[in-house]
Amino acid sequence: MAAFIALFARQPWHGEWQHWIALVGHMADASTDAHLRAYARSILAVSYYYRGRLDGSQRLLDQVRREDTAGLMNPLPQVFHPFIVADHALCTGAYAEGLEATHATLAAAEKTGIAVWETTTLFHGVMLCLATHDRTGARAFLDRLAPLLDEGRPVNASGWYAARAWHDLMTGNHADAVRHGARMLSRLERAGVPLYQALALTGHAFILQQAGRAAEAEATLMCTLFASHGILYGSRHIMNRGGVGESQPSPPSCVHHAAGEALLREAMAFGARHGYRAFIFWPREAMATLCARALALEIEPGYVRALIAHHRFSPPPEATDAWPWPLRIHVLGRFRLWRDGEEVSFPRKVPKVPLRLLKALVAFGAKDVAEEKLIDALWPESEGDAARQVLATTLFALRKLIGADVLHRQNGRLFLDPGPCWVDLWAVTRALDDADLSPEDFPGAITRLYTGGAPVCPAACQPPSAGPPLDQTDRAPEATRLRQWGRMVGVGETAKNISASLTLSDF
C-alpha cells in the first residue's frame, strides 16, 4: 500500500501504473481483513477520481460505506474514509456531503488521536465553504488552521498556504493571494509531489490572472504541463483548456477566438465524459462565463446546463437566451411565459389581470417602475387606498405565477430581477444599442427577436441600459423607443408591429 501511494503521488506517469492498480484492486476485493479492504478501496478511489474516473471512485467509496454499517472500522479507516469522501466532494460538487465528511474526519481524528491529515482536512473545510459562499464557515476553518503551520512538513504547509491563498482571492485580497500562492508552490517544489504541484500551479495561475498578471499566469500554466507529465487531471484540463492562461483581460475572453473555442470544446467534452461537476480551483465567476459561452456555441449543452443547475450560477453578461433561465418572458408578438424550460399554459382560466400587470411592467422597462404609473395605466378609475389595494392584490397573484424571487417591490417601485429572468424586449433593445451591429443588420436582428429567434449578440439578454431620450408623451416608453429606433434605421413595418405589441391598449 505504501508503494502504491508513493507511486501515485510522485510518479503518476509510471509505465507500470495499471499493474499496481490491479494489485491494489485485488487486495480490496480478496482480502479477508475488512479494515484492509476499506483502506485499499479508499486509496484506490483517490487514484480513480484524480485520473477522471469518478464513477469508479464513487462505487469504491459506496462499498466502504456499505461494509461499515455497524461502525466497526479500526481507527485508521475511520479517519481516512471520510477524509477521502470530503476530497472527492471537491470533484463532484457534493459540497454538503463534503462538509459533513470534513466534520466527521475531525471528530474521528480527535477520538482516535490520528491527526496526520488535520491540515488537509481543514483545507477541505475552507474550500468547501468558499464553494458555497459560506465565508463565516471558511473563516472558522482558517482560524483552526492558523496554528498548524509546520514548515518542516512541506506538503501540509502547502495546504495551509493554499487555503489562505484561495480565501484571500475570494475576498478580494489579490496581493496576499499571490503571496500565499507563491509560498504554496515553493513548499510543493521542495516536497516533490507532481500531482499536487499540477493542481497548485493551476490554482496559482488563476490567482495571478485575477491579480492582473496575465503573462505570469500563462507561464505558470505552461509549468503545469511539465509538472503533470501529460497526465490529464480534471482540474488542470478543464481550466487550462478553457483558456485561463491566455493573455486576455478575463479568463474566458479567449474563447471568442477560434483557438479558444476549440479548447473550450475539448474541455467541456472532457468534463462531460468523466462527469466532473467541480474541482478544488474552480472559480464560480469564471466557470459561469465559460458555461455561457459554451451554450452560445452549442458545446455539450446537456452537461453545461447540468453544471449551471448544480452550482446555481448567476447568468454573466455574456449569457444568451440559450442560458437556462428559470423564467422567460416573451412580449413581442404572441405573449408567452416559460418556466424551467416549459411553456406555461392555463388550461382552465387565464389570469388576465396579473398578466396585464406583467405586460405593463415590461412595457415601462421592468426596472424601477413607479407604482403610480402602473395604477394610472391599468386602473385609471381607481383612486387612493382602493387603487393601492388592487395593485397589492394583483401583485400577490403575479408573484405566485412567476415567483417571488423574480418580481421585487421596494419603496413604491417595482422591478424584475435580471438574474433568474430573461425578457425578449431586453434582448431587442440591447441589440439595437449594440455598437458593433451595423445599420443594415438592424432589420434582420429585430425580426429574429420579434419572431422568437435567438438574440443577435451575447449581451442581448441583459436588461437595457439608458438609451436615447424617450418621448415623454407616450405611456409605454419602451414602445416609443423601438419606434424611434425603427425610424432611425428604416426597419419600418417590423418596428411598427413590435411597438404595437407593447401598447397598453392590448393589455
C-alpha positions as CSV (number, residue, x, y, z in Angstrom):
1,M,0.0,0.0,0.0
2,A,2.8,2.4,0.9
3,A,4.5,1.7,-2.5
4,F,1.2,2.4,-4.3
5,I,0.6,5.7,-2.5
6,A,4.2,6.8,-3.3
7,L,3.9,5.9,-6.9
8,F,0.6,7.7,-7.3
9,A,1.7,10.9,-5.7
10,R,5.3,11.1,-7.0
11,Q,5.3,9.1,-10.3
12,P,1.7,9.1,-11.7
13,W,3.0,8.7,-15.2
14,H,4.9,5.4,-14.3
15,G,4.7,2.7,-17.0
16,E,3.5,0.0,-14.6
17,W,0.7,2.1,-13.1
18,Q,-2.1,-0.1,-14.3
19,H,-0.3,-3.2,-12.9
20,W,-0.2,-1.5,-9.4
21,I,-3.9,-0.5,-9.7
22,A,-4.7,-4.2,-10.4
23,L,-2.7,-5.3,-7.4
24,V,-4.5,-2.9,-5.0
25,G,-7.9,-3.7,-6.6
26,H,-7.3,-7.4,-6.0
27,M,-6.4,-6.7,-2.3
28,A,-9.5,-4.6,-1.9
29,D,-11.7,-7.5,-3.3
30,A,-9.9,-10.6,-2.0
31,S,-8.6,-9.7,1.5
32,T,-10.4,-11.2,4.4
33,D,-9.5,-8.2,6.6
34,A,-12.4,-5.8,6.4
35,H,-10.2,-2.9,7.7
36,L,-7.6,-3.6,4.9
37,R,-10.4,-3.7,2.3
38,A,-11.7,-0.4,3.5
39,Y,-8.3,1.3,3.4
40,A,-7.4,-0.2,0.0
41,R,-10.7,0.9,-1.6
42,S,-10.3,4.4,-0.2
43,I,-6.7,4.7,-1.6
44,L,-7.9,3.3,-4.9
45,A,-10.7,5.8,-5.0
46,V,-8.3,8.6,-4.8
47,S,-6.3,7.4,-7.8
48,Y,-9.5,7.0,-9.7
49,Y,-11.0,10.4,-9.2
50,Y,-7.7,12.2,-9.9
51,R,-7.5,10.4,-13.2
52,G,-11.0,11.2,-14.3
53,R,-12.8,8.0,-13.3
54,L,-15.5,9.5,-11.0
55,D,-17.9,6.6,-11.5
56,G,-15.3,4.1,-10.3
57,S,-14.3,6.2,-7.3
58,Q,-17.9,6.7,-6.2
59,R,-18.5,2.9,-6.5
60,L,-15.5,2.2,-4.2
61,L,-16.5,4.8,-1.6
62,D,-20.0,3.4,-1.6
63,Q,-18.7,-0.1,-1.0
64,V,-16.7,1.1,2.0
65,R,-19.8,2.8,3.4
66,R,-22.0,-0.2,3.0
67,E,-19.5,-2.6,4.6
68,D,-19.2,-0.4,7.7
69,T,-22.8,-0.1,8.6
70,A,-22.0,-1.3,12.1
71,G,-19.2,1.3,12.5
72,L,-16.6,-1.4,13.2
73,M,-13.7,0.1,11.2
74,N,-10.4,0.3,13.0
75,P,-9.0,3.8,13.8
76,L,-7.1,4.4,10.5
77,P,-10.1,3.8,8.1
78,Q,-12.4,5.7,10.5
79,V,-10.3,8.8,9.8
80,F,-9.2,8.2,6.3
81,H,-12.5,7.2,4.7
82,P,-14.4,10.5,5.5
83,F,-11.2,12.4,4.6
84,I,-11.4,10.9,1.1
85,V,-15.1,11.5,0.8
86,A,-14.5,15.2,1.5
87,D,-11.7,15.3,-1.1
88,H,-14.0,13.5,-3.6
89,A,-16.7,16.1,-3.0
90,L,-14.5,18.8,-4.4
91,C,-14.6,16.9,-7.7
92,T,-18.3,16.1,-7.7
93,G,-19.7,19.3,-6.3
94,A,-21.4,17.4,-3.4
95,Y,-20.5,20.2,-1.1
96,A,-22.9,19.4,1.7
97,E,-21.8,15.8,1.8
98,G,-18.2,17.0,1.7
99,L,-18.6,19.3,4.7
100,E,-20.3,16.6,6.7
101,A,-17.4,14.3,5.9
102,T,-14.9,17.0,6.9
103,H,-16.5,17.4,10.3
104,A,-16.6,13.5,10.6
105,T,-12.9,13.4,9.8
106,L,-12.0,15.9,12.5
107,A,-14.2,14.2,15.0
108,A,-12.7,10.8,14.2
109,A,-9.2,12.3,14.5
110,E,-9.9,13.7,17.9
111,K,-11.4,10.4,19.0
112,T,-8.6,8.2,17.7
113,G,-5.7,10.5,18.1
114,I,-4.8,10.1,14.4
115,A,-4.3,13.7,13.3
116,V,-1.9,13.2,10.4
117,W,-4.5,14.7,7.9
118,E,-5.7,17.5,10.1
119,T,-4.1,20.3,8.0
120,T,-5.5,19.0,4.7
121,T,-8.9,18.3,6.3
122,L,-9.1,21.9,7.4
123,F,-8.1,22.9,3.9
124,H,-11.0,20.9,2.6
125,G,-13.3,22.8,5.0
126,V,-12.1,26.1,3.8
127,M,-12.5,25.2,0.1
128,L,-15.9,23.6,0.6
129,C,-17.2,26.6,2.5
130,L,-15.9,29.1,-0.1
131,A,-17.5,27.0,-2.9
132,T,-20.9,27.6,-1.2
133,H,-20.3,31.3,-0.4
134,D,-20.0,30.5,3.4
135,R,-17.3,32.9,4.3
136,T,-18.1,32.6,8.0
137,G,-17.6,28.9,7.9
138,A,-14.4,29.3,5.9
139,R,-13.1,31.8,8.4
140,A,-13.8,29.3,11.2
141,F,-11.8,26.6,9.5
142,L,-9.0,29.1,8.8
143,D,-8.8,30.1,12.5
144,R,-8.4,26.4,13.4
145,L,-5.8,26.1,10.6
146,A,-3.7,29.1,11.7
147,P,-1.6,27.5,14.5
148,L,-0.9,24.3,12.5
149,L,1.6,25.8,10.0
150,D,4.6,23.4,10.1
151,E,7.4,24.3,7.6
152,G,9.1,21.0,8.4
153,R,6.2,19.2,6.6
154,P,6.1,20.8,3.2
155,V,3.0,19.0,1.9
156,N,1.0,20.1,4.9
157,A,2.4,23.6,4.7
158,S,1.4,23.8,1.1
159,G,-2.2,23.0,2.1
160,W,-2.0,25.8,4.8
161,Y,-0.9,28.3,2.2
162,A,-3.4,27.1,-0.4
163,A,-6.3,27.7,1.9
164,R,-5.1,31.1,2.7
165,A,-4.5,32.0,-0.9
166,W,-7.9,30.9,-2.1
167,H,-9.6,32.7,0.8
168,D,-7.7,35.8,0.0
169,L,-8.7,35.6,-3.6
170,M,-12.4,35.0,-2.9
171,T,-12.4,38.0,-0.5
172,G,-10.7,40.3,-3.0
173,N,-7.2,40.5,-1.4
174,H,-5.2,39.8,-4.5
175,A,-1.8,40.8,-3.1
176,D,-2.0,38.4,-0.2
177,A,-3.4,35.7,-2.5
178,V,-0.4,36.0,-4.8
179,R,2.0,35.9,-1.9
180,H,0.4,32.9,-0.3
181,G,0.1,31.1,-3.6
182,A,3.8,31.5,-4.3
183,R,4.6,30.0,-0.9
184,M,2.2,27.1,-1.6
185,L,4.2,26.3,-4.8
186,S,7.6,26.6,-3.2
187,R,6.6,24.1,-0.5
188,L,5.4,21.6,-3.1
189,E,8.6,22.0,-5.1
190,R,10.5,21.1,-2.0
191,A,8.2,18.1,-1.4
192,G,8.5,16.8,-5.0
193,V,4.9,15.7,-5.4
194,P,3.9,16.2,-9.1
195,L,0.2,15.5,-8.6
196,Y,-0.2,18.3,-6.1
197,Q,2.1,20.6,-8.0
198,A,0.0,20.3,-11.1
199,L,-3.2,21.2,-9.1
200,A,-1.5,24.0,-7.2
201,L,0.0,25.5,-10.4
202,T,-3.5,25.7,-11.9
203,G,-4.9,27.5,-8.9
204,H,-2.0,29.9,-8.7
205,A,-2.3,30.7,-12.4
206,F,-5.9,31.8,-11.9
207,I,-4.8,33.9,-8.8
208,L,-2.1,35.6,-11.0
209,Q,-4.6,36.3,-13.7
210,Q,-7.1,37.8,-11.3
211,A,-4.4,40.0,-9.9
212,G,-3.8,41.4,-13.4
213,R,-0.6,39.5,-14.1
214,A,-1.6,37.6,-17.2
215,A,1.9,36.9,-18.6
216,E,2.9,35.2,-15.3
217,A,-0.4,33.3,-15.3
218,E,0.3,31.9,-18.8
219,A,3.9,31.0,-17.8
220,T,2.6,29.2,-14.7
221,L,0.1,27.2,-16.8
222,M,3.0,26.1,-19.0
223,C,4.8,24.8,-15.9
224,T,1.6,22.8,-15.1
225,L,2.2,20.8,-18.3
226,F,5.7,19.8,-17.2
227,A,4.6,19.1,-13.6
228,S,1.8,16.8,-14.7
229,H,4.0,15.0,-17.3
230,G,1.0,14.7,-19.6
231,I,-1.4,13.2,-17.1
232,L,-4.8,14.9,-17.7
233,Y,-6.2,15.6,-14.2
234,G,-9.7,17.1,-14.3
235,S,-9.0,20.5,-12.8
236,R,-5.9,21.2,-14.9
237,H,-7.6,20.0,-18.1
238,I,-10.9,21.9,-17.6
239,M,-9.2,25.2,-16.5
240,N,-6.3,25.1,-18.9
241,R,-8.3,24.1,-21.9
242,G,-10.9,26.6,-21.0
243,G,-8.4,29.3,-21.6
244,V,-7.5,30.7,-18.2
245,G,-3.9,31.3,-19.1
246,E,-4.5,33.4,-22.2
247,S,-3.1,37.0,-22.0
248,Q,-6.6,38.5,-22.0
249,P,-8.4,40.8,-19.6
250,S,-10.6,38.0,-18.3
251,P,-10.2,34.2,-18.2
252,P,-12.9,33.2,-20.7
253,S,-12.4,36.0,-23.2
254,C,-10.1,33.9,-25.4
255,V,-12.9,31.5,-26.2
256,H,-14.3,34.2,-28.6
257,H,-11.3,33.3,-30.9
258,A,-11.2,30.1,-33.0
259,A,-8.4,28.5,-31.0
260,G,-10.1,29.3,-27.7
261,E,-13.3,27.8,-29.0
262,A,-11.6,24.6,-29.9
263,L,-10.0,24.4,-26.4
264,L,-13.4,25.1,-24.8
265,R,-14.9,22.2,-26.8
266,E,-12.2,19.9,-25.7
267,A,-12.5,20.9,-22.1
268,M,-16.3,20.6,-21.9
269,A,-16.2,17.2,-23.7
270,F,-13.6,16.0,-21.1
271,G,-15.8,17.2,-18.2
272,A,-18.9,15.6,-19.7
273,R,-17.2,12.3,-20.4
274,H,-15.9,12.0,-16.9
275,G,-18.7,13.6,-15.0
276,Y,-16.7,16.5,-13.4
277,R,-19.0,19.0,-11.7
278,A,-16.4,20.8,-9.6
279,F,-12.8,20.9,-8.6
280,I,-10.6,22.5,-6.0
281,F,-9.7,25.5,-8.0
282,W,-12.9,26.2,-10.0
283,P,-13.8,29.8,-9.5
284,R,-17.5,30.3,-9.8
285,E,-17.5,33.5,-11.9
286,A,-15.0,32.2,-14.5
287,M,-16.9,28.9,-14.8
288,A,-20.2,30.7,-15.2
289,T,-18.8,32.7,-18.1
290,L,-17.3,29.6,-19.7
291,C,-20.7,27.9,-19.4
292,A,-22.4,30.9,-21.1
293,R,-20.0,30.8,-24.0
294,A,-20.3,27.0,-24.3
295,L,-24.1,27.3,-24.6
296,A,-23.9,30.1,-27.1
297,L,-21.7,27.8,-29.2
298,E,-23.9,24.7,-28.6
299,I,-21.0,22.9,-26.8
300,E,-22.1,20.0,-24.6
301,P,-25.4,21.7,-23.8
302,G,-26.8,19.0,-21.5
303,Y,-23.6,18.8,-19.4
304,V,-23.2,22.6,-19.3
305,R,-26.8,23.1,-18.2
306,A,-26.4,20.5,-15.5
307,L,-23.3,22.4,-14.2
308,I,-25.3,25.6,-14.1
309,A,-28.2,24.0,-12.3
310,H,-25.9,22.2,-9.8
311,H,-23.9,25.3,-8.9
312,R,-26.8,27.7,-9.3
313,F,-24.6,30.0,-11.4
314,S,-25.9,33.5,-11.9
315,P,-26.0,34.5,-15.6
316,P,-23.0,36.5,-16.6
317,P,-23.2,39.4,-19.0
318,E,-22.2,37.0,-21.8
319,A,-25.3,34.8,-21.3
320,T,-27.6,34.5,-24.3
321,D,-31.1,33.1,-24.4
322,A,-29.5,29.6,-24.5
323,W,-28.8,30.1,-20.8
324,P,-31.3,28.0,-18.7
325,W,-33.2,31.0,-17.3
326,P,-35.8,29.9,-14.7
327,L,-38.3,32.4,-16.2
328,R,-38.5,33.6,-19.8
329,I,-41.0,36.3,-20.8
330,H,-41.9,36.9,-24.4
331,V,-43.9,40.0,-25.1
332,L,-43.1,40.7,-28.7
333,G,-45.7,39.2,-30.9
334,R,-47.6,36.5,-29.0
335,F,-47.3,36.8,-25.2
336,R,-45.7,33.7,-23.7
337,L,-44.2,32.6,-20.4
338,W,-41.7,29.8,-20.0
339,R,-40.7,28.4,-16.6
340,D,-37.9,25.9,-16.2
341,G,-37.9,25.2,-19.9
342,E,-41.6,24.5,-20.2
343,E,-44.2,26.9,-21.6
344,V,-46.7,28.0,-19.0
345,S,-50.3,27.1,-20.1
346,F,-53.6,27.9,-18.5
347,P,-55.9,25.0,-19.2
348,R,-58.8,26.3,-17.1
349,K,-58.7,30.1,-16.7
350,V,-56.2,32.6,-17.9
351,P,-55.1,35.0,-15.0
352,K,-55.8,38.1,-17.1
353,V,-55.3,40.8,-14.5
354,P,-51.9,39.6,-13.2
355,L,-50.7,39.1,-16.8
356,R,-51.8,42.6,-17.7
357,L,-49.7,43.9,-14.8
358,L,-46.7,41.9,-16.0
359,K,-47.1,43.2,-19.6
360,A,-47.4,46.8,-18.4
361,L,-44.4,46.4,-16.1
362,V,-42.3,45.2,-19.1
363,A,-43.6,48.0,-21.3
364,F,-42.4,50.5,-18.8
365,G,-38.9,48.9,-18.8
366,A,-39.4,46.5,-15.9
367,K,-36.9,48.4,-13.8
368,D,-37.6,50.9,-11.1
369,V,-41.2,51.4,-12.3
370,A,-43.3,53.6,-10.0
371,E,-46.5,52.0,-8.7
372,E,-48.5,55.2,-9.5
373,K,-47.5,54.8,-13.2
374,L,-48.9,51.3,-13.3
375,I,-52.1,52.2,-11.4
376,D,-52.7,55.1,-13.8
377,A,-52.2,52.8,-16.8
378,L,-54.2,49.8,-15.7
379,W,-56.8,51.2,-13.2
380,P,-57.3,54.9,-14.1
381,E,-60.7,54.9,-12.5
382,S,-59.4,53.8,-9.1
383,E,-58.1,56.3,-6.5
384,G,-56.2,56.4,-3.2
385,D,-56.2,53.3,-1.0
386,A,-58.6,51.4,-3.2
387,A,-56.1,51.7,-6.1
388,R,-53.2,50.6,-4.0
389,Q,-55.2,47.6,-2.7
390,V,-56.0,46.5,-6.2
391,L,-52.3,46.7,-7.1
392,A,-51.3,44.8,-4.0
393,T,-53.8,42.0,-4.6
394,T,-52.7,41.7,-8.3
395,L,-49.0,41.8,-7.3
396,F,-49.6,38.9,-4.9
397,A,-51.2,36.9,-7.6
398,L,-48.4,37.7,-10.1
399,R,-45.7,36.7,-7.7
400,K,-47.4,33.3,-7.2
401,L,-47.4,33.0,-11.0
402,I,-43.8,33.9,-11.8
403,G,-42.0,33.6,-8.5
404,A,-41.4,35.9,-5.6
405,D,-37.6,35.9,-6.4
406,V,-38.3,37.5,-9.8
407,L,-40.6,40.4,-9.0
408,H,-39.5,42.8,-6.4
409,R,-41.2,45.8,-4.7
410,Q,-39.2,48.5,-2.9
411,N,-40.1,52.0,-1.8
412,G,-43.1,52.2,-4.0
413,R,-41.4,50.9,-7.1
414,L,-41.4,47.5,-8.9
415,F,-38.7,45.7,-10.9
416,L,-37.9,42.3,-12.4
417,D,-34.7,40.7,-11.3
418,P,-32.5,40.0,-14.4
419,G,-30.8,37.1,-12.6
420,P,-33.5,34.5,-12.9
421,C,-35.4,36.2,-15.6
422,W,-35.0,36.8,-19.4
423,V,-37.2,39.1,-21.4
424,D,-37.2,39.3,-25.2
425,L,-37.8,43.1,-25.0
426,W,-34.5,43.4,-23.1
427,A,-32.8,41.4,-25.9
428,V,-34.1,43.6,-28.7
429,T,-33.3,46.9,-27.0
430,R,-29.8,45.6,-26.3
431,A,-29.4,44.5,-29.9
432,L,-30.5,47.9,-31.0
433,D,-28.0,49.6,-28.7
434,D,-25.1,47.3,-29.8
435,A,-22.4,49.5,-31.2
436,D,-21.0,46.5,-33.2
437,L,-24.3,46.0,-35.1
438,S,-24.2,47.7,-38.4
439,P,-27.4,49.6,-39.6
440,E,-28.0,47.1,-42.4
441,D,-28.2,44.3,-39.7
442,F,-30.9,46.0,-37.7
443,P,-34.0,44.8,-39.7
444,G,-32.9,41.2,-39.5
445,A,-31.9,41.5,-35.9
446,I,-35.3,42.9,-34.8
447,T,-37.2,40.4,-37.0
448,R,-35.4,37.4,-35.5
449,L,-36.1,38.6,-32.0
450,Y,-39.7,39.5,-32.8
451,T,-40.4,36.1,-34.2
452,G,-38.9,34.3,-31.2
453,G,-35.4,33.7,-32.6
454,A,-32.2,33.9,-30.7
455,P,-30.6,37.1,-29.6
456,V,-28.2,38.5,-32.1
457,C,-25.3,39.3,-29.7
458,P,-24.0,37.8,-26.5
459,A,-25.1,40.8,-24.4
460,A,-28.6,40.8,-25.9
461,C,-30.3,39.1,-23.0
462,Q,-29.4,41.6,-20.3
463,P,-31.6,44.5,-19.1
464,P,-31.4,47.6,-21.3
465,S,-29.1,50.4,-20.3
466,A,-30.1,54.0,-20.6
467,G,-30.8,54.8,-24.2
468,P,-31.9,57.7,-26.4
469,P,-34.3,60.2,-24.9
470,L,-37.8,58.9,-24.7
471,D,-41.0,60.6,-25.9
472,Q,-42.4,61.6,-22.6
473,T,-46.0,61.8,-24.0
474,D,-46.1,58.0,-24.5
475,R,-47.1,56.0,-21.5
476,A,-45.2,52.9,-22.7
477,P,-41.6,54.2,-23.1
478,E,-40.1,51.0,-24.4
479,A,-42.6,51.0,-27.3
480,T,-41.7,54.6,-28.1
481,R,-38.0,53.8,-28.0
482,L,-38.5,51.0,-30.5
483,R,-40.4,53.2,-32.9
484,Q,-37.7,55.8,-32.6
485,W,-35.0,53.2,-33.5
486,G,-37.2,51.9,-36.3
487,R,-37.4,55.3,-37.9
488,M,-33.6,55.8,-37.5
489,V,-32.6,52.6,-39.2
490,G,-35.5,52.1,-41.6
491,V,-36.9,49.0,-40.0
492,G,-40.4,50.1,-41.0
493,E,-43.2,47.7,-40.7
494,T,-41.4,45.3,-38.2
495,A,-40.8,48.2,-35.8
496,K,-44.5,49.2,-36.1
497,N,-45.6,45.6,-35.3
498,I,-43.2,45.4,-32.3
499,S,-44.3,48.7,-30.8
500,A,-48.0,47.8,-31.4
501,S,-47.4,44.7,-29.3
502,L,-46.4,46.9,-26.4
503,T,-49.2,49.4,-26.4
504,L,-51.3,49.5,-23.3
505,S,-54.5,49.1,-25.3
506,D,-53.5,45.4,-25.8
507,F,-53.2,44.8,-22.0
